[in-house]
Amino acid sequence: MEIKDSLSEMFPGLGVLQIQVRDLVIKDKDPRLEEAKSRVCSKIRDSIGSPDQVKDQRILRAYRDFYWRVGIDPTKTRPAGEALVRRIVSGRGLPQINTFVDAYNIASAESFIAIAAFDLARVDPDGLVMRRARAGEEFLGIGMEKPIVLSGVEVVVEDRGRLIALYPYRDSDESKVTMDTKGALLMMCGVPGLGEADLQLASSLAKRYVEEFCTKRGSSGASGP
């Protein structure tokens, strides 16, 4: 991904790691995946004693700092990894959405890294550009009823003139992964203060979980619907 020079100068260390996963078979749920979620939740609860300790984890603190600098209040809109870990430590566990989202949510919770996902049929992985938003631009994210108007302080990812992400907060509704998606681009969202090893860990976890629970090869062992 091309990161505009102005962003690199303003946010040294800003970067992403992208992987592609093909031959997807996305289902509502998989009992094996639910077991994996339970194991990861137990591991996280053992390592973080209370919700108050979540925000002080090194990686989650880096996201919080970045959020403030790009116009997002992390006390109202929590970074993705933090939101998942808070759910777990509070005893609610990980949400059940579909096997693809659930699989990369496990990786995000385990690594604390925010992970974005896009349908490969709807984006050009080689043509993505990260830049500062332009005041007045509109962005329609997943779950939004109507587009929001950007102020110009935000960081966005552009694909052929279309905004596909408000970075690293929300992905575009237009390029989202659906139950019919056959190939996906996964993006490990780095911010200043994180290292290459942090993104590599998230990448390896995401690849492993998605391939195990959401591809033709891995789905052959599924016992659920």
C-alpha positions in Angstrom: 0.0 0.0 0.0 1.2 3.5 -0.8 1.3 5.7 2.3 1.4 9.4 1.3 4.6 11.2 2.4 2.7 13.7 4.5 1.3 10.9 6.6 4.6 9.1 7.0 6.2 12.4 8.2 3.3 13.1 10.6 3.1 9.5 11.9 6.5 7.8 11.8 6.2 4.1 11.9 2.7 4.1 10.4 2.3 1.0 8.2 0.2 -2.0 7.3 0.6 -5.7 6.6 -1.7 -7.3 4.0 -2.5 -10.9 3.3 -4.9 -12.5 0.8 -7.0 -15.6 1.6 -8.9 -17.5 -1.2 -11.2 -20.4 -1.6 -13.4 -19.1 1.2 -16.4 -21.0 2.5 -18.1 -18.8 5.0 -20.8 -20.2 7.3 -23.0 -18.9 10.1 -21.0 -20.8 12.7 -18.7 -23.8 13.3 -18.6 -25.7 16.6 -14.8 -26.1 16.2 -14.5 -22.3 15.9 -16.6 -21.8 19.1 -14.2 -24.1 20.9 -11.2 -22.0 19.7 -12.9 -18.8 20.8 -13.4 -20.3 24.2 -9.8 -21.2 24.5 -8.5 -17.8 23.5 -11.0 -16.1 25.9 -9.7 -18.2 28.8 -6.1 -17.3 27.9 -6.9 -13.6 27.8 -8.8 -13.6 31.1 -5.9 -15.4 32.7 -3.5 -12.7 31.5 -5.6 -9.5 32.1 -7.2 -9.3 35.5 -9.8 -6.6 35.1 -11.3 -4.3 32.5 -9.5 -1.4 34.0 -6.2 -3.0 32.9 -7.1 -3.3 29.3 -6.4 0.2 28.2 -2.9 0.1 29.6 -1.7 -2.8 27.4 1.2 -1.4 25.2 -0.5 -2.1 21.8 -3.9 -0.9 22.9 -2.4 2.3 24.3 -0.7 2.9 20.9 -4.1 2.7 19.2 -5.7 5.0 21.7 -2.9 7.6 21.2 -3.4 7.4 17.4 -7.2 7.7 17.6 -6.9 11.0 19.5 -4.6 12.3 16.8 -7.0 11.5 13.9 -10.1 12.9 15.5 -11.6 9.8 17.1 -12.4 9.7 20.8 -11.2 6.2 22.0 -13.3 6.5 25.2 -16.4 6.6 23.1 -15.3 4.6 20.1 -12.8 2.0 21.3 -10.1 0.5 19.1 -11.2 -2.9 17.7 -8.8 -5.0 19.6 -9.6 -3.1 22.9 -13.3 -3.6 22.4 -12.9 -7.3 21.9 -10.6 -7.7 24.8 -12.9 -5.7 27.1 -15.8 -8.0 26.2 -13.7 -11.0 27.1 -12.3 -9.7 30.3 -15.8 -8.5 31.3 -17.1 -12.1 30.9 -19.1 -11.6 27.7 -16.8 -13.5 25.3 -16.4 -12.9 21.6 -19.5 -12.1 19.5 -20.8 -14.7 17.0 -21.3 -13.1 13.6 -20.1 -15.6 10.9 -17.1 -17.9 10.7 -14.9 -15.4 8.7 -15.5 -12.4 11.0 -15.3 -14.6 14.1 -12.0 -16.1 12.9 -10.2 -12.8 12.4 -11.7 -11.5 15.6 -10.0 -14.2 17.5 -6.7 -13.1 15.9 -7.4 -9.5 16.7 -8.3 -10.3 20.3 -5.2 -12.5 20.8 -2.8 -10.1 19.2 -4.6 -6.8 20.2 -4.1 -5.7 16.5 -6.9 -4.1 14.5 -7.7 -6.1 11.4 -9.6 -4.8 8.4 -11.2 -7.1 5.8 -12.3 -6.5 2.2 -13.8 -8.6 -0.6 -11.0 -9.2 -3.2 -13.6 -8.9 -5.9 -14.4 -5.3 -4.8 -10.9 -3.9 -4.2 -7.5 -3.7 -6.0 -4.9 -4.7 -3.4 -2.1 -3.2 -5.5 -3.9 0.2 -5.9 -4.6 1.1 -2.3 -3.5 4.5 -1.0 -3.5 5.7 2.6 -3.9 9.5 3.0 -5.4 12.2 5.1 -9.1 12.8 4.4 -10.3 15.8 2.6 -12.7 18.1 4.4 -16.2 17.4 3.1 -15.5 13.8 1.8 -18.2 11.3 2.7 -17.7 7.8 4.0 -20.3 5.0 4.5 -19.0 2.4 6.8 -20.4 -1.0 7.7 -23.4 -0.6 10.0 -23.8 3.1 9.2 -27.3 4.2 8.2 -26.0 7.2 6.2 -22.6 8.5 5.2 -20.6 10.7 7.6 -18.9 13.9 6.4 -15.2 13.9 7.2 -13.5 16.9 8.6 -10.0 16.4 7.0 -8.2 15.3 10.2 -9.0 11.6 9.6 -6.9 9.0 7.9 -8.5 7.0 5.1 -7.7 4.2 2.6 -8.6 4.9 -1.0 -9.1 2.4 -3.8 -9.5 3.9 -7.3 -11.0 7.0 -6.0 -13.4 5.2 -3.5 -12.9 5.4 0.3 -12.8 1.8 1.6 -11.7 2.4 5.2 -11.6 5.1 7.8 -8.3 4.0 9.2 -8.0 2.0 11.5 -11.6 2.4 12.7 -14.1 1.1 10.2 -14.3 -0.5 6.8 -16.5 0.5 3.9 -19.9 -1.1 3.4 -19.3 -1.3 -0.4 -16.3 -3.5 -0.1 -17.2 -5.6 2.9 -16.9 -9.4 3.0 -20.2 -11.2 2.8 -21.3 -14.8 3.1 -20.8 -15.1 -0.7 -17.2 -13.8 -0.7 -14.7 -16.2 -2.2 -11.5 -14.2 -1.6 -10.6 -11.6 1.0 -7.9 -9.1 1.7 -6.9 -8.9 5.4 -5.1 -5.8 6.5 -3.2 -5.7 9.8 -3.5 -2.0 10.8 -0.3 -0.7 12.3 0.1 2.6 14.1 3.1 4.5 15.6 4.4 2.6 18.5 3.9 -0.9 17.1 6.6 -3.0 15.5 6.8 -5.3 12.5 6.7 -8.3 14.9 3.3 -7.1 16.3 1.8 -7.1 12.8 3.4 -10.4 11.8 1.9 -12.1 14.8 -1.5 -10.9 14.0 -1.0 -11.9 10.4 0.0 -15.4 11.2 -2.9 -15.9 13.6 -5.4 -14.5 11.2 -4.2 -16.6 8.3 -4.2 -19.7 10.5 -7.7 -19.2 11.9 -9.3 -18.1 8.6 -7.7 -21.0 6.7 -8.7 -23.5 9.3 -12.3 -22.4 9.7 -13.2 -20.6 6.5 -11.6 -22.3 3.5 -12.5 -25.4 1.5 -9.5 -27.2 2.9 -10.3 -26.4 6.5 -14.0 -26.7 6.2 -13.7 -30.4 5.3 -13.3 -31.1 9.0 -16.3 -29.0 10.2 -19.1 -30.8 11.9 -21.5 -27.9 12.0 -24.0 -26.6 9.4 
